[in-house]
Structure formats: structure tokens, C-alpha cells
Amino acid sequence: MAVALAACLCLLVLGATTSQAGHPAHQHPKLINPIRMMPEASSGESVPVYNCLSWRLTVETNNKRNWSNVPARCGFYVADYMTGRQYRYDCEAVVDIAIKYVKSLSIPTDGRSIWIFDIDDTALSNLPFFSRPDVFFGVKTLNAELEAEFYEFVLTAEVPVLAATLRLYQAIVEAGIKAVFLTGSSERSADARAKNLKAVGYDTWEELILNRGKRYINQSKHQVGS
């Protein structure tokens, strides 16, 4: 399972210099960005932050394909980002732009306009599960046992809301756009998903689309095959 990451800038630092005892400082014109080191909280070792930022950039731009795990050396970097203020700031910045776009639209009155929200790590945050030591923000490989435990996590119907997304949801409903929620979760989790969404403030939607083509329409318990 991927960890949600927000967009970042790639900064190029030119003209770095180094100096050694007994030797004058000299320039390295080919050095683009000197590696900065960040101490890891638990091991006392260091992580090359530049490498982790570069890995994150390749993921966000979808240049890196078919990856399954966060590199072990970047675990603490991802943990710091996801649990710190920057992740929240990034989410709010993206939602601000989306809401501005919504307000610029001329919404037809035919009731056919929809906005599709992913549930996992968009409408709801799986951070409580991913922060577990045996998952460690995507560094650890999910096996069958962890997959089962994630399913149990979903069934609690207590997955927290991503506040920025709720704000976007409220804006699209106010604009007269219908919400559709999409998840890869099994149809067996439909009741828990619906209960969870309502509990955190997603009050109404047109469809809740679950895995294997089964849907809950207009919040009813009527299932239809795709």
C-alpha cells in the first residue's frame, strides 16, 4: 500500500564549496546539491535527505512505477512528513486550489454533475494503521496477516477524516455537485465504510463504489451489480 505524498520542489544549489585544514576552500562546479544529513530518532544514524526527496519526487511525478515499499533509508523522512505540519499544509494548499476551481464552474441544474472522491488516504486517513511499527509508513512489506489486520482496521468504522478533503466535500455539495466515493475495499466492508463516512461528516452521496463492482446507491442498502 502506498503512502500518500504531496508535491515538492526540487531545489538546485550551485557553487558549493568545501575546505580542509591546511588547504584553501575550492569550488566544485559539478556538485549540484550537497547531501544534507538528518539524524534518525531511534537509531542514531543519518539519512541522506537529498536521496529521499529525490525518491519522493519520482513517485509524485509518476516517473517511478510499480513500487511497493518506501525505501528503508527513507522511513523516518516519510514519518516526519506524514506526522508533521507540512503534510497538513500541503493538503490544505491543494484543496484551496480545488475549491477555487469549483467556484469557477457553472453547474448545470440537471443534477448530473458528480465529483469522485477516493476514500483511502483522501476522504479518510489510514495514518493510524501505517504508523504502526510493523508497517512503518510503507517500509515494511504487507503480508497476508497485515492485510487481514488492515481489513479489521477498516471494519472499526473509526478511520479518521482528512480535514482538508471534508472541506472540499462541503464546497462541492454546496455548489450542487453530487459526491461519489470510491474504494478498493471489499463489498463486505460496505456498512463500515458508510458508517465511517457519515460519522466524520460526509453526510450524503450519490454512490459508494466498492471492489468487485458492487455499489451502495443513495446511501440505501440496495446492492446492484455493475
Accessible surface in RSA format (square Angstrom, percent):
REM  Atomic radii and reference values for relative SASA: ProtOr
REM  Chains: A
REM  Algorithm: Lee & Richards
REM  Probe-radius: 1.40
REM  Slices: 20
REM RES _ NUM      All-atoms   Total-Side   Main-Chain    Non-polar    All polar
REM                ABS   REL    ABS   REL    ABS   REL    ABS   REL    ABS   REL
RES MET A   1    83.79  43.4  43.28  28.6  40.51  96.5  52.09  44.3  31.70  42.0
RES ALA A   2    62.24  57.2  44.31  68.4  17.93  40.8  45.62  64.2  16.62  44.0
RES VAL A   3     6.20   4.1   1.79   1.6   4.41  10.6   2.13   1.9   4.07  11.0
RES ALA A   4    30.08  27.7  17.92  27.7  12.15  27.6  28.96  40.8   1.12   3.0
RES LEU A   5    33.83  18.8   3.27   2.3  30.57  76.8   4.51   3.2  29.32  78.9
RES ALA A   6    15.21  14.0   7.08  10.9   8.13  18.5  15.16  21.4   0.05   0.1
RES ALA A   7    83.86  77.1  64.01  98.8  19.85  45.2  64.83  91.3  19.03  50.4
RES CYS A   8    31.40  23.8  10.70  11.9  20.70  48.6  16.95  42.9  14.45  15.6
RES LEU A   9   151.00  84.1 132.82  95.0  18.18  45.7 134.06  94.1  16.95  45.6
RES CYS A  10    77.72  58.8  46.42  51.8  31.31  73.6  21.68  54.9  56.04  60.4
RES LEU A  11   121.59  67.7 114.63  82.0   6.96  17.5 116.39  81.7   5.20  14.0
RES LEU A  12   120.54  67.1  91.72  65.6  28.82  72.4  91.72  64.4  28.82  77.6
RES VAL A  13    71.98  47.4  68.89  62.4   3.09   7.4  71.98  62.5   0.00   0.0
RES LEU A  14   132.89  74.0 107.94  77.2  24.95  62.7 108.06  75.9  24.83  66.8
RES GLY A  15    45.06  55.6   0.00   N/A  45.06  55.6  23.85  65.5  21.21  47.5
RES ALA A  16    18.07  16.6   8.66  13.4   9.41  21.4  18.07  25.4   0.00   0.0
RES THR A  17    79.07  56.2  53.83  54.6  25.24  60.2  23.25  31.2  55.82  84.4
RES THR A  18    64.89  46.1  56.66  57.4   8.23  19.6  60.11  80.7   4.77   7.2
RES SER A  19    80.03  67.6  53.29  71.1  26.74  61.6  17.15  36.5  62.88  88.1
RES GLN A  20   123.43  69.0 109.67  80.1  13.77  32.8  35.06  74.6  88.38  67.0
RES ALA A  21   105.24  96.8  70.12 108.2  35.11  79.9  82.02 115.5  23.22  61.5
RES GLY A  22    84.16 103.8   0.00   N/A  84.16 103.8  44.36 121.7  39.81  89.2
RES HIS A  23   115.51  63.1 104.43  72.6  11.08  28.4  57.20  59.0  58.31  67.8
RES PRO A  24   114.83  83.7  99.93  91.1  14.90  54.2 112.62  93.0   2.21  13.7
RES ALA A  25    65.12  59.9  36.86  56.9  28.27  64.3  37.01  52.1  28.11  74.5
RES HIS A  26    89.32  48.8  83.05  57.7   6.27  16.0  71.39  73.6  17.94  20.9
RES GLN A  27   126.37  70.7 108.86  79.6  17.51  41.7  24.08  51.3 102.29  77.6
RES HIS A  28    67.04  36.6  64.93  45.1   2.10   5.4  40.46  41.7  26.58  30.9
RES PRO A  29   117.68  85.8  86.79  79.1  30.89 112.3  94.09  77.7  23.59 146.6
RES LYS A  30   192.72  94.0 168.80 103.6  23.92  57.0 117.99 106.2  74.73  79.6
RES LEU A  31    63.59  35.4  58.92  42.2   4.67  11.7  62.37  43.8   1.22   3.3
RES ILE A  32    89.53  50.9  86.51  64.4   3.02   7.3  86.56  62.3   2.97   8.1
RES ASN A  33    28.80  19.9  20.20  19.5   8.59  20.7   0.12   0.3  28.68  27.7
RES PRO A  34    47.50  34.6  45.09  41.1   2.42   8.8  47.20  39.0   0.31   1.9
RES ILE A  35    97.07  55.2  71.79  53.5  25.28  60.9  71.79  51.7  25.28  68.6
RES ARG A  36   141.67  59.5 136.75  69.7   4.92  11.7  65.42  89.4  76.25  46.2
RES MET A  37   113.08  58.6  83.35  55.2  29.73  70.8  77.19  65.6  35.89  47.5
RES MET A  38    49.88  25.8  48.77  32.3   1.11   2.6  25.01  21.3  24.87  33.0
RES PRO A  39   105.92  77.2  93.99  85.7  11.93  43.4  94.08  77.7  11.84  73.6
RES GLU A  40    21.15  12.1  16.19  12.2   4.96  11.8   0.65   1.2  20.50  16.7
RES ALA A  41   102.47  94.2  58.23  89.9  44.24 100.6  70.57  99.4  31.90  84.5
RES SER A  42    91.05  76.9  51.75  69.1  39.30  90.5  48.45 103.2  42.60  59.7
RES SER A  43    59.99  50.7  25.89  34.6  34.10  78.5  35.27  75.1  24.72  34.6
RES GLY A  44    66.30  81.8   0.00   N/A  66.30  81.8  34.26  94.0  32.04  71.8
RES GLU A  45   116.54  66.9 108.88  82.4   7.67  18.3  38.60  74.7  77.94  63.6
RES SER A  46    59.74  50.5  36.50  48.7  23.24  53.5   9.30  19.8  50.44  70.7
RES VAL A  47     0.89   0.6   0.67   0.6   0.22   0.5   0.89   0.8   0.00   0.0
RES PRO A  48    26.28  19.2  26.28  24.0   0.00   0.0  26.28  21.7   0.00   0.0
RES VAL A  49    12.28   8.1  12.28  11.1   0.00   0.0  12.28  10.7   0.00   0.0
RES TYR A  50    73.08  34.1  72.12  41.0   0.96   2.5  37.07  27.9  36.01  44.4
RES ASN A  51    51.37  35.4  46.93  45.4   4.43  10.7   6.39  15.4  44.97  43.5
RES CYS A  52     0.00   0.0   0.00   0.0   0.00   0.0   0.00   0.0   0.00   0.0
RES LEU A  53    53.36  29.7  51.92  37.1   1.44   3.6  52.19  36.7   1.17   3.1
RES SER A  54    40.91  34.6  37.09  49.5   3.82   8.8  32.74  69.7   8.17  11.4
RES TRP A  55    19.21   7.7  13.28   6.4   5.92  13.9  18.15   9.7   1.06   1.7
RES ARG A  56    14.58   6.1  14.58   7.4   0.00   0.0   0.36   0.5  14.22   8.6
RES LEU A  57    50.63  28.2  50.63  36.2   0.00   0.0  50.63  35.6   0.00   0.0
RES THR A  58    49.67  35.3  49.24  49.9   0.43   1.0  48.49  65.1   1.18   1.8
RES VAL A  59    24.58  16.2  14.91  13.5   9.67  23.3  14.95  13.0   9.63  26.1
RES GLU A  60    48.62  27.9  11.44   8.7  37.19  88.5  18.64  36.1  29.98  24.5
RES THR A  61    71.49  50.8  45.45  46.1  26.04  62.1  53.13  71.4  18.37  27.8
RES ASN A  62    85.91  59.2  84.24  81.4   1.67   4.0  23.60  56.8  62.31  60.2
RES ASN A  63   113.36  78.2  85.35  82.5  28.01  67.4  23.07  55.5  90.29  87.3
RES LYS A  64    85.22  41.6  77.15  47.3   8.07  19.2  30.75  27.7  54.47  58.0
RES ARG A  65   157.64  66.2 135.58  69.1  22.06  52.5  44.43  60.7 113.21  68.6
RES ASN A  66   156.42 107.9 110.04 106.3  46.38 111.7  39.73  95.6 116.69 112.8
RES TRP A  67    58.07  23.3  30.17  14.6  27.90  65.5  22.26  11.9  35.81  58.1
RES SER A  68    83.82  70.8  67.13  89.6  16.68  38.4  47.79 101.8  36.03  50.5
RES ASN A  69    42.67  29.4  31.46  30.4  11.20  27.0  19.67  47.3  22.99  22.2
RES VAL A  70     2.48   1.6   0.44   0.4   2.03   4.9   0.44   0.4   2.03   5.5
RES PRO A  71    31.78  23.2  20.32  18.5  11.46  41.7  31.78  26.2   0.00   0.0
RES ALA A  72    76.56  70.4  58.89  90.9  17.67  40.2  59.09  83.2  17.47  46.3
RES ARG A  73   122.97  51.6 113.06  57.6   9.91  23.6  44.26  60.5  78.71  47.7
RES CYS A  74     0.00   0.0   0.00   0.0   0.00   0.0   0.00   0.0   0.00   0.0
RES GLY A  75     0.00   0.0   0.00   N/A   0.00   0.0   0.00   0.0   0.00   0.0
RES PHE A  76    50.91  25.5  49.35  30.6   1.56   4.1  49.35  29.9   1.56   4.5
RES TYR A  77    20.51   9.6  20.16  11.5   0.35   0.9  19.74  14.8   0.77   0.9
RES VAL A  78     0.52   0.3   0.29   0.3   0.22   0.5   0.52   0.4   0.00   0.0
RES ALA A  79    15.34  14.1  15.30  23.6   0.04   0.1  15.34  21.6   0.00   0.0
RES ASP A  80    93.51  65.5  85.88  85.5   7.63  18.0  15.39  36.2  78.12  77.9
RES TYR A  81    11.85   5.5   7.90   4.5   3.95  10.3  11.85   8.9   0.00   0.0
RES MET A  82     9.65   5.0   5.34   3.5   4.31  10.3   5.34   4.5   4.31   5.7
RES THR A  83    87.18  62.0  52.39  53.1  34.79  82.9  40.06  53.8  47.12  71.2
RES GLY A  84    31.10  38.4   0.00   N/A  31.10  38.4  25.50  70.0   5.60  12.5
RES ARG A  85   162.54  68.2 157.23  80.1   5.31  12.7  40.29  55.1 122.25  74.1
RES GLN A  86    94.15  52.6  91.12  66.6   3.04   7.2  36.03  76.7  58.12  44.1
RES TYR A  87    19.64   9.2  19.64  11.2   0.00   0.0  16.04  12.1   3.59   4.4
RES ARG A  88   126.52  53.1 123.12  62.8   3.40   8.1  58.86  80.4  67.67  41.0
RES TYR A  89   108.99  50.9 103.35  58.8   5.64  14.7  81.33  61.1  27.66  34.1
RES ASP A  90    21.88  15.3  19.57  19.5   2.31   5.5   5.30  12.5  16.58  16.5
RES CYS A  91    21.13  16.0  15.58  17.4   5.55  13.0  10.50  26.6  10.63  11.5
RES GLU A  92    51.82  29.8  51.82  39.2   0.00   0.0  29.52  57.1  22.30  18.2
RES ALA A  93    53.58  49.3  47.45  73.2   6.12  13.9  51.91  73.1   1.67   4.4
RES VAL A  94    92.32  60.7  90.79  82.2   1.53   3.7  91.20  79.2   1.12   3.0
RES VAL A  95    10.86   7.1  10.72   9.7   0.14   0.3  10.86   9.4   0.00   0.0
RES ASP A  96    75.50  52.9  67.08  66.8   8.42  19.9  27.32  64.3  48.18  48.1
RES ILE A  97   125.70  71.5 123.54  92.0   2.15   5.2 124.88  89.9   0.82   2.2
RES ALA A  98    19.77  18.2  14.80  22.8   4.97  11.3  19.60  27.6   0.17   0.4
RES ILE A  99    19.52  11.1  19.52  14.5   0.00   0.0  19.52  14.1   0.00   0.0
RES LYS A 100   158.82  77.5 153.13  94.0   5.68  13.5  99.19  89.3  59.63  63.5
RES TYR A 101   121.59  56.8 116.25  66.1   5.34  13.9  84.13  63.2  37.46  46.2
RES VAL A 102     3.02   2.0   1.18   1.1   1.83   4.4   1.18   1.0   1.83   5.0
RES LYS A 103   165.28  80.6 130.30  79.9  34.98  83.3  84.50  76.1  80.79  86.1
RES SER A 104    83.05  70.2  44.54  59.4  38.50  88.7  47.11 100.3  35.94  50.3
RES LEU A 105    64.71  36.0  46.19  33.0  18.52  46.6  47.92  33.7  16.79  45.2
RES SER A 106   110.76  93.6  81.57 108.9  29.19  67.2  50.20 106.9  60.56  84.8
RES ILE A 107    44.71  25.4  21.53  16.0  23.19  55.9  21.76  15.7  22.96  62.3
RES PRO A 108    77.94  56.8  59.89  54.6  18.05  65.6  72.08  59.5   5.86  36.4
RES THR A 109   144.78 103.0 107.97 109.5  36.80  87.7  80.52 108.1  64.26  97.1
RES ASP A 110    87.65  61.4  54.32  54.1  33.33  78.8  41.93  98.7  45.72  45.6
RES GLY A 111    30.00  37.0   0.00   N/A  30.00  37.0  24.24  66.5   5.76  12.9
RES ARG A 112   194.63  81.7 169.82  86.6  24.81  59.1  54.72  74.8 139.90  84.8
RES SER A 113    27.25  23.0  18.94  25.3   8.32  19.2  17.13  36.5  10.12  14.2
RES ILE A 114    89.30  50.8  64.60  48.1  24.70  59.5  64.60  46.5  24.70  67.0
RES TRP A 115    55.39  22.2  51.18  24.8   4.21   9.9  43.83  23.4  11.56  18.8
RES ILE A 116   101.64  57.8  77.49  57.7  24.15  58.2  77.49  55.8  24.15  65.5
RES PHE A 117     4.89   2.4   3.26   2.0   1.63   4.2   4.89   3.0   0.00   0.0
RES ASP A 118    64.59  45.2  59.22  58.9   5.37  12.7  20.97  49.3  43.62  43.5
RES ILE A 119     0.00   0.0   0.00   0.0   0.00   0.0   0.00   0.0   0.00   0.0
RES ASP A 120    36.90  25.8  30.50  30.4   6.40  15.1  19.75  46.5  17.15  17.1
RES ASP A 121    25.72  18.0  17.62  17.5   8.10  19.2   8.43  19.8  17.29  17.2
RES THR A 122    47.57  33.8  46.62  47.3   0.94   2.2  30.84  41.4  16.73  25.3
RES ALA A 123     0.00   0.0   0.00   0.0   0.00   0.0   0.00   0.0   0.00   0.0
RES LEU A 124     0.33   0.2   0.33   0.2   0.00   0.0   0.33   0.2   0.00   0.0
RES SER A 125    10.85   9.2  10.85  14.5   0.00   0.0   5.73  12.2   5.12   7.2
RES ASN A 126     3.49   2.4   3.49   3.4   0.00   0.0   0.00   0.0   3.49   3.4
RES LEU A 127    42.01  23.4  40.75  29.2   1.26   3.2  42.01  29.5   0.00   0.0
RES PRO A 128    64.23  46.8  46.12  42.0  18.11  65.8  54.24  44.8   9.99  62.1
RES PHE A 129     2.46   1.2   1.11   0.7   1.35   3.5   2.46   1.5   0.00   0.0
RES PHE A 130     6.35   3.2   6.35   3.9   0.00   0.0   6.35   3.9   0.00   0.0
RES SER A 131    46.62  39.4  30.26  40.4  16.36  37.7  14.42  30.7  32.20  45.1
RES ARG A 132    69.68  29.3  67.02  34.2   2.67   6.3  35.83  49.0  33.85  20.5
RES PRO A 133   116.56  85.0 105.03  95.7  11.53  41.9 110.16  91.0   6.40  39.8
RES ASP A 134    61.60  43.2  51.33  51.1  10.27  24.3  41.54  97.8  20.07  20.0
RES VAL A 135     0.36   0.2   0.36   0.3   0.00   0.0   0.36   0.3   0.00   0.0
RES PHE A 136    43.10  21.6  43.10  26.7   0.00   0.0  43.10  26.1   0.00   0.0
RES PHE A 137     9.36   4.7   9.36   5.8   0.00   0.0   9.36   5.7   0.00   0.0
RES GLY A 138     4.62   5.7   0.00   N/A   4.62   5.7   4.10  11.2   0.52   1.2
RES VAL A 139    24.56  16.2  14.23  12.9  10.33  24.9  14.23  12.4  10.33  28.0
RES LYS A 140    99.17  48.4  93.27  57.2   5.90  14.0  40.69  36.6  58.48  62.3
RES THR A 141    98.84  70.3  84.74  85.9  14.09  33.6  62.75  84.3  36.09  54.6
RES LEU A 142    32.26  18.0  10.40   7.4  21.86  55.0  10.40   7.3  21.86  58.8
RES ASN A 143    81.74  56.4  72.73  70.3   9.01  21.7  39.46  95.0  42.28  40.9
RES ALA A 144    86.15  79.2  69.16 106.7  16.99  38.6  75.01 105.6  11.14  29.5
RES GLU A 145   118.86  68.2 109.20  82.6   9.67  23.0  42.36  81.9  76.50  62.5
RES LEU A 146    13.53   7.5  13.53   9.7   0.00   0.0  13.53   9.5   0.00   0.0
RES GLU A 147    82.21  47.2  77.12  58.3   5.08  12.1  32.91  63.7  49.29  40.2
RES ALA A 148    57.72  53.1  48.98  75.6   8.74  19.9  56.74  79.9   0.98   2.6
RES GLU A 149    56.04  32.2  52.53  39.7   3.51   8.4  29.00  56.1  27.03  22.1
RES PHE A 150    20.78  10.4  20.78  12.9   0.00   0.0  20.78  12.6   0.00   0.0
RES TYR A 151    53.07  24.8  51.43  29.3   1.64   4.3  46.83  35.2   6.24   7.7
RES GLU A 152   101.75  58.4 100.07  75.7   1.68   4.0  43.35  83.8  58.41  47.7
RES PHE A 153    35.64  17.8  29.82  18.5   5.83  15.2  34.97  21.2   0.67   1.9
RES VAL A 154     3.04   2.0   2.35   2.1   0.69   1.7   2.35   2.0   0.69   1.9
RES LEU A 155    65.90  36.7  46.77  33.5  19.13  48.1  47.15  33.1  18.76  50.5
RES THR A 156    71.83  51.1  50.34  51.0  21.49  51.2  58.16  78.1  13.67  20.7
RES ALA A 157     9.01   8.3   2.62   4.0   6.39  14.5   2.62   3.7   6.39  16.9
RES GLU A 158   139.63  80.2 114.43  86.6  25.20  60.0  41.67  80.6  97.96  80.0
RES VAL A 159     0.52   0.3   0.05   0.0   0.47   1.1   0.05   0.0   0.47   1.3
RES PRO A 160    53.44  38.9  46.04  42.0   7.40  26.9  53.44  44.1   0.00   0.0
RES VAL A 161    46.07  30.3  31.41  28.4  14.65  35.3  31.41  27.3  14.65  39.7
RES LEU A 162    26.23  14.6  25.85  18.5   0.38   1.0  26.23  18.4   0.00   0.0
RES ALA A 163    66.59  61.2  57.32  88.5   9.27  21.1  57.71  81.3   8.89  23.5
RES ALA A 164     4.14   3.8   2.20   3.4   1.93   4.4   2.30   3.2   1.83   4.9
RES THR A 165     9.01   6.4   8.95   9.1   0.06   0.2   2.32   3.1   6.69  10.1
RES LEU A 166    28.09  15.6  28.09  20.1   0.00   0.0  28.09  19.7   0.00   0.0
RES ARG A 167    84.99  35.7  82.51  42.1   2.48   5.9  54.57  74.6  30.42  18.4
RES LEU A 168    15.86   8.8  15.86  11.3   0.00   0.0  15.86  11.1   0.00   0.0
RES TYR A 169     6.94   3.2   6.94   3.9   0.00   0.0   6.22   4.7   0.72   0.9
RES GLN A 170    98.09  54.8  91.33  66.7   6.76  16.1  34.09  72.6  64.00  48.5
RES ALA A 171    18.07  16.6   9.74  15.0   8.32  18.9  14.37  20.2   3.69   9.8
RES ILE A 172     0.00   0.0   0.00   0.0   0.00   0.0   0.00   0.0   0.00   0.0
RES VAL A 173    57.43  37.8  46.66  42.2  10.78  26.0  46.88  40.7  10.56  28.6
RES GLU A 174   157.48  90.4 123.01  93.1  34.47  82.1  52.31 101.2 105.17  85.9
RES ALA A 175    36.66  33.7  12.97  20.0  23.69  53.9  25.54  36.0  11.12  29.4
RES GLY A 176    46.52  57.4   0.00   N/A  46.52  57.4  33.98  93.3  12.54  28.1
RES ILE A 177     9.26   5.3   4.95   3.7   4.30  10.4   5.33   3.8   3.93  10.7
RES LYS A 178    85.85  41.9  80.44  49.4   5.41  12.9  51.21  46.1  34.64  36.9
RES ALA A 179     2.15   2.0   0.09   0.1   2.05   4.7   0.09   0.1   2.05   5.4
RES VAL A 180     6.62   4.4   6.62   6.0   0.00   0.0   6.62   5.7   0.00   0.0
RES PHE A 181     0.00   0.0   0.00   0.0   0.00   0.0   0.00   0.0   0.00   0.0
RES LEU A 182    79.09  44.0  79.09  56.6   0.00   0.0  79.09  55.5   0.00   0.0
RES THR A 183     5.23   3.7   0.00   0.0   5.23  12.5   1.82   2.4   3.41   5.2
RES GLY A 184    59.34  73.2   0.00   N/A  59.34  73.2  38.10 104.6  21.24  47.6
RES SER A 185    16.95  14.3   5.93   7.9  11.02  25.4  12.30  26.2   4.66   6.5
RES SER A 186    26.93  22.8  22.05  29.4   4.88  11.2  19.20  40.9   7.73  10.8
RES GLU A 187    38.18  21.9  33.33  25.2   4.85  11.6  11.14  21.6  27.04  22.1
RES ARG A 188   173.56  72.9 144.12  73.5  29.44  70.1  66.65  91.1 106.91  64.8
RES SER A 189     0.10   0.1   0.00   0.0   0.10   0.2   0.10   0.2   0.00   0.0
RES ALA A 190     0.82   0.8   0.72   1.1   0.10   0.2   0.72   1.0   0.10   0.3
RES ASP A 191    81.80  57.3  75.86  75.5   5.94  14.1  32.65  76.8  49.15  49.0
RES ALA A 192    12.21  11.2   6.23   9.6   5.98  13.6  10.32  14.5   1.89   5.0
RES ARG A 193     0.64   0.3   0.45   0.2   0.19   0.4   0.19   0.3   0.45   0.3
RES ALA A 194    15.64  14.4  15.58  24.0   0.06   0.1  15.64  22.0   0.00   0.0
RES LYS A 195   142.36  69.5 134.05  82.2   8.32  19.8  85.61  77.1  56.76  60.5
RES ASN A 196     2.01   1.4   2.01   1.9   0.00   0.0   0.52   1.3   1.48   1.4
RES LEU A 197     0.00   0.0   0.00   0.0   0.00   0.0   0.00   0.0   0.00   0.0
RES LYS A 198   100.20  48.9  88.47  54.3  11.72  27.9  44.13  39.7  56.06  59.7
RES ALA A 199    79.62  73.2  35.12  54.2  44.49 101.2  48.13  67.8  31.49  83.4
RES VAL A 200    36.67  24.1  19.66  17.8  17.01  41.0  28.08  24.4   8.59  23.3
RES GLY A 201    23.02  28.4   0.00   N/A  23.02  28.4  19.57  53.7   3.45   7.7
RES TYR A 202     0.00   0.0   0.00   0.0   0.00   0.0   0.00   0.0   0.00   0.0
RES ASP A 203    97.32  68.2  86.25  85.8  11.08  26.2  30.06  70.7  67.26  67.1
RES THR A 204    63.29  45.0  62.87  63.7   0.41   1.0  40.22  54.0  23.06  34.9
RES TRP A 205    10.01   4.0   1.00   0.5   9.01  21.1   5.49   2.9   4.52   7.3
RES GLU A 206    47.06  27.0  45.27  34.3   1.79   4.3   8.45  16.3  38.62  31.5
RES GLU A 207    32.18  18.5  32.18  24.3   0.00   0.0   1.87   3.6  30.31  24.7
RES LEU A 208     0.07   0.0   0.07   0.0   0.00   0.0   0.07   0.0   0.00   0.0
RES ILE A 209    35.20  20.0  35.20  26.2   0.00   0.0  35.20  25.3   0.00   0.0
RES LEU A 210     4.78   2.7   0.25   0.2   4.53  11.4   0.30   0.2   4.49  12.1
RES ASN A 211    70.34  48.5  64.41  62.2   5.92  14.3   6.44  15.5  63.89  61.8
RES ARG A 212   194.96  81.9 156.18  79.6  38.78  92.3  56.56  77.3 138.40  83.9
RES GLY A 213    22.62  27.9   0.00   N/A  22.62  27.9  16.54  45.4   6.08  13.6
RES LYS A 214    79.23  38.7  79.23  48.6   0.00   0.0  33.81  30.4  45.42  48.4
RES ARG A 215    75.72  31.8  75.72  38.6   0.00   0.0   1.72   2.4  74.00  44.8
RES TYR A 216    18.14   8.5  18.14  10.3   0.00   0.0   4.14   3.1  13.99  17.3
RES ILE A 217    47.35  26.9  46.66  34.8   0.69   1.7  46.66  33.6   0.69   1.9
RES ASN A 218    91.03  62.8  74.07  71.6  16.96  40.8  24.91  60.0  66.11  63.9
RES GLN A 219    53.57  30.0  32.68  23.9  20.89  49.7  11.74  25.0  41.84  31.7
RES SER A 220    48.57  41.0  38.92  51.9   9.65  22.2  44.38  94.5   4.19   5.9
RES LYS A 221   147.41  71.9 125.37  76.9  22.04  52.5  80.34  72.3  67.06  71.4
RES HIS A 222   118.22  64.6 111.00  77.2   7.22  18.5  81.72  84.2  36.49  42.5
RES GLN A 223    72.88  40.8  52.63  38.5  20.25  48.2  18.84  40.1  54.04  41.0
RES VAL A 224    47.67  31.4  41.97  38.0   5.70  13.7  47.67  41.4   0.00   0.0
RES GLY A 225    62.68  77.3   0.00   N/A  62.68  77.3  28.01  76.9  34.67  77.6
RES SER A 226   114.68  96.9  43.98  58.7  70.70 162.9  50.55 107.6  64.14  89.9
END  Absolute sums over single chains surface
CHAIN  1 A    13426.4      10659.9       2766.5       7785.6       5640.7
END  Absolute sums over all chains
TOTAL         13426.4      10659.9       2766.5       7785.6       5640.7
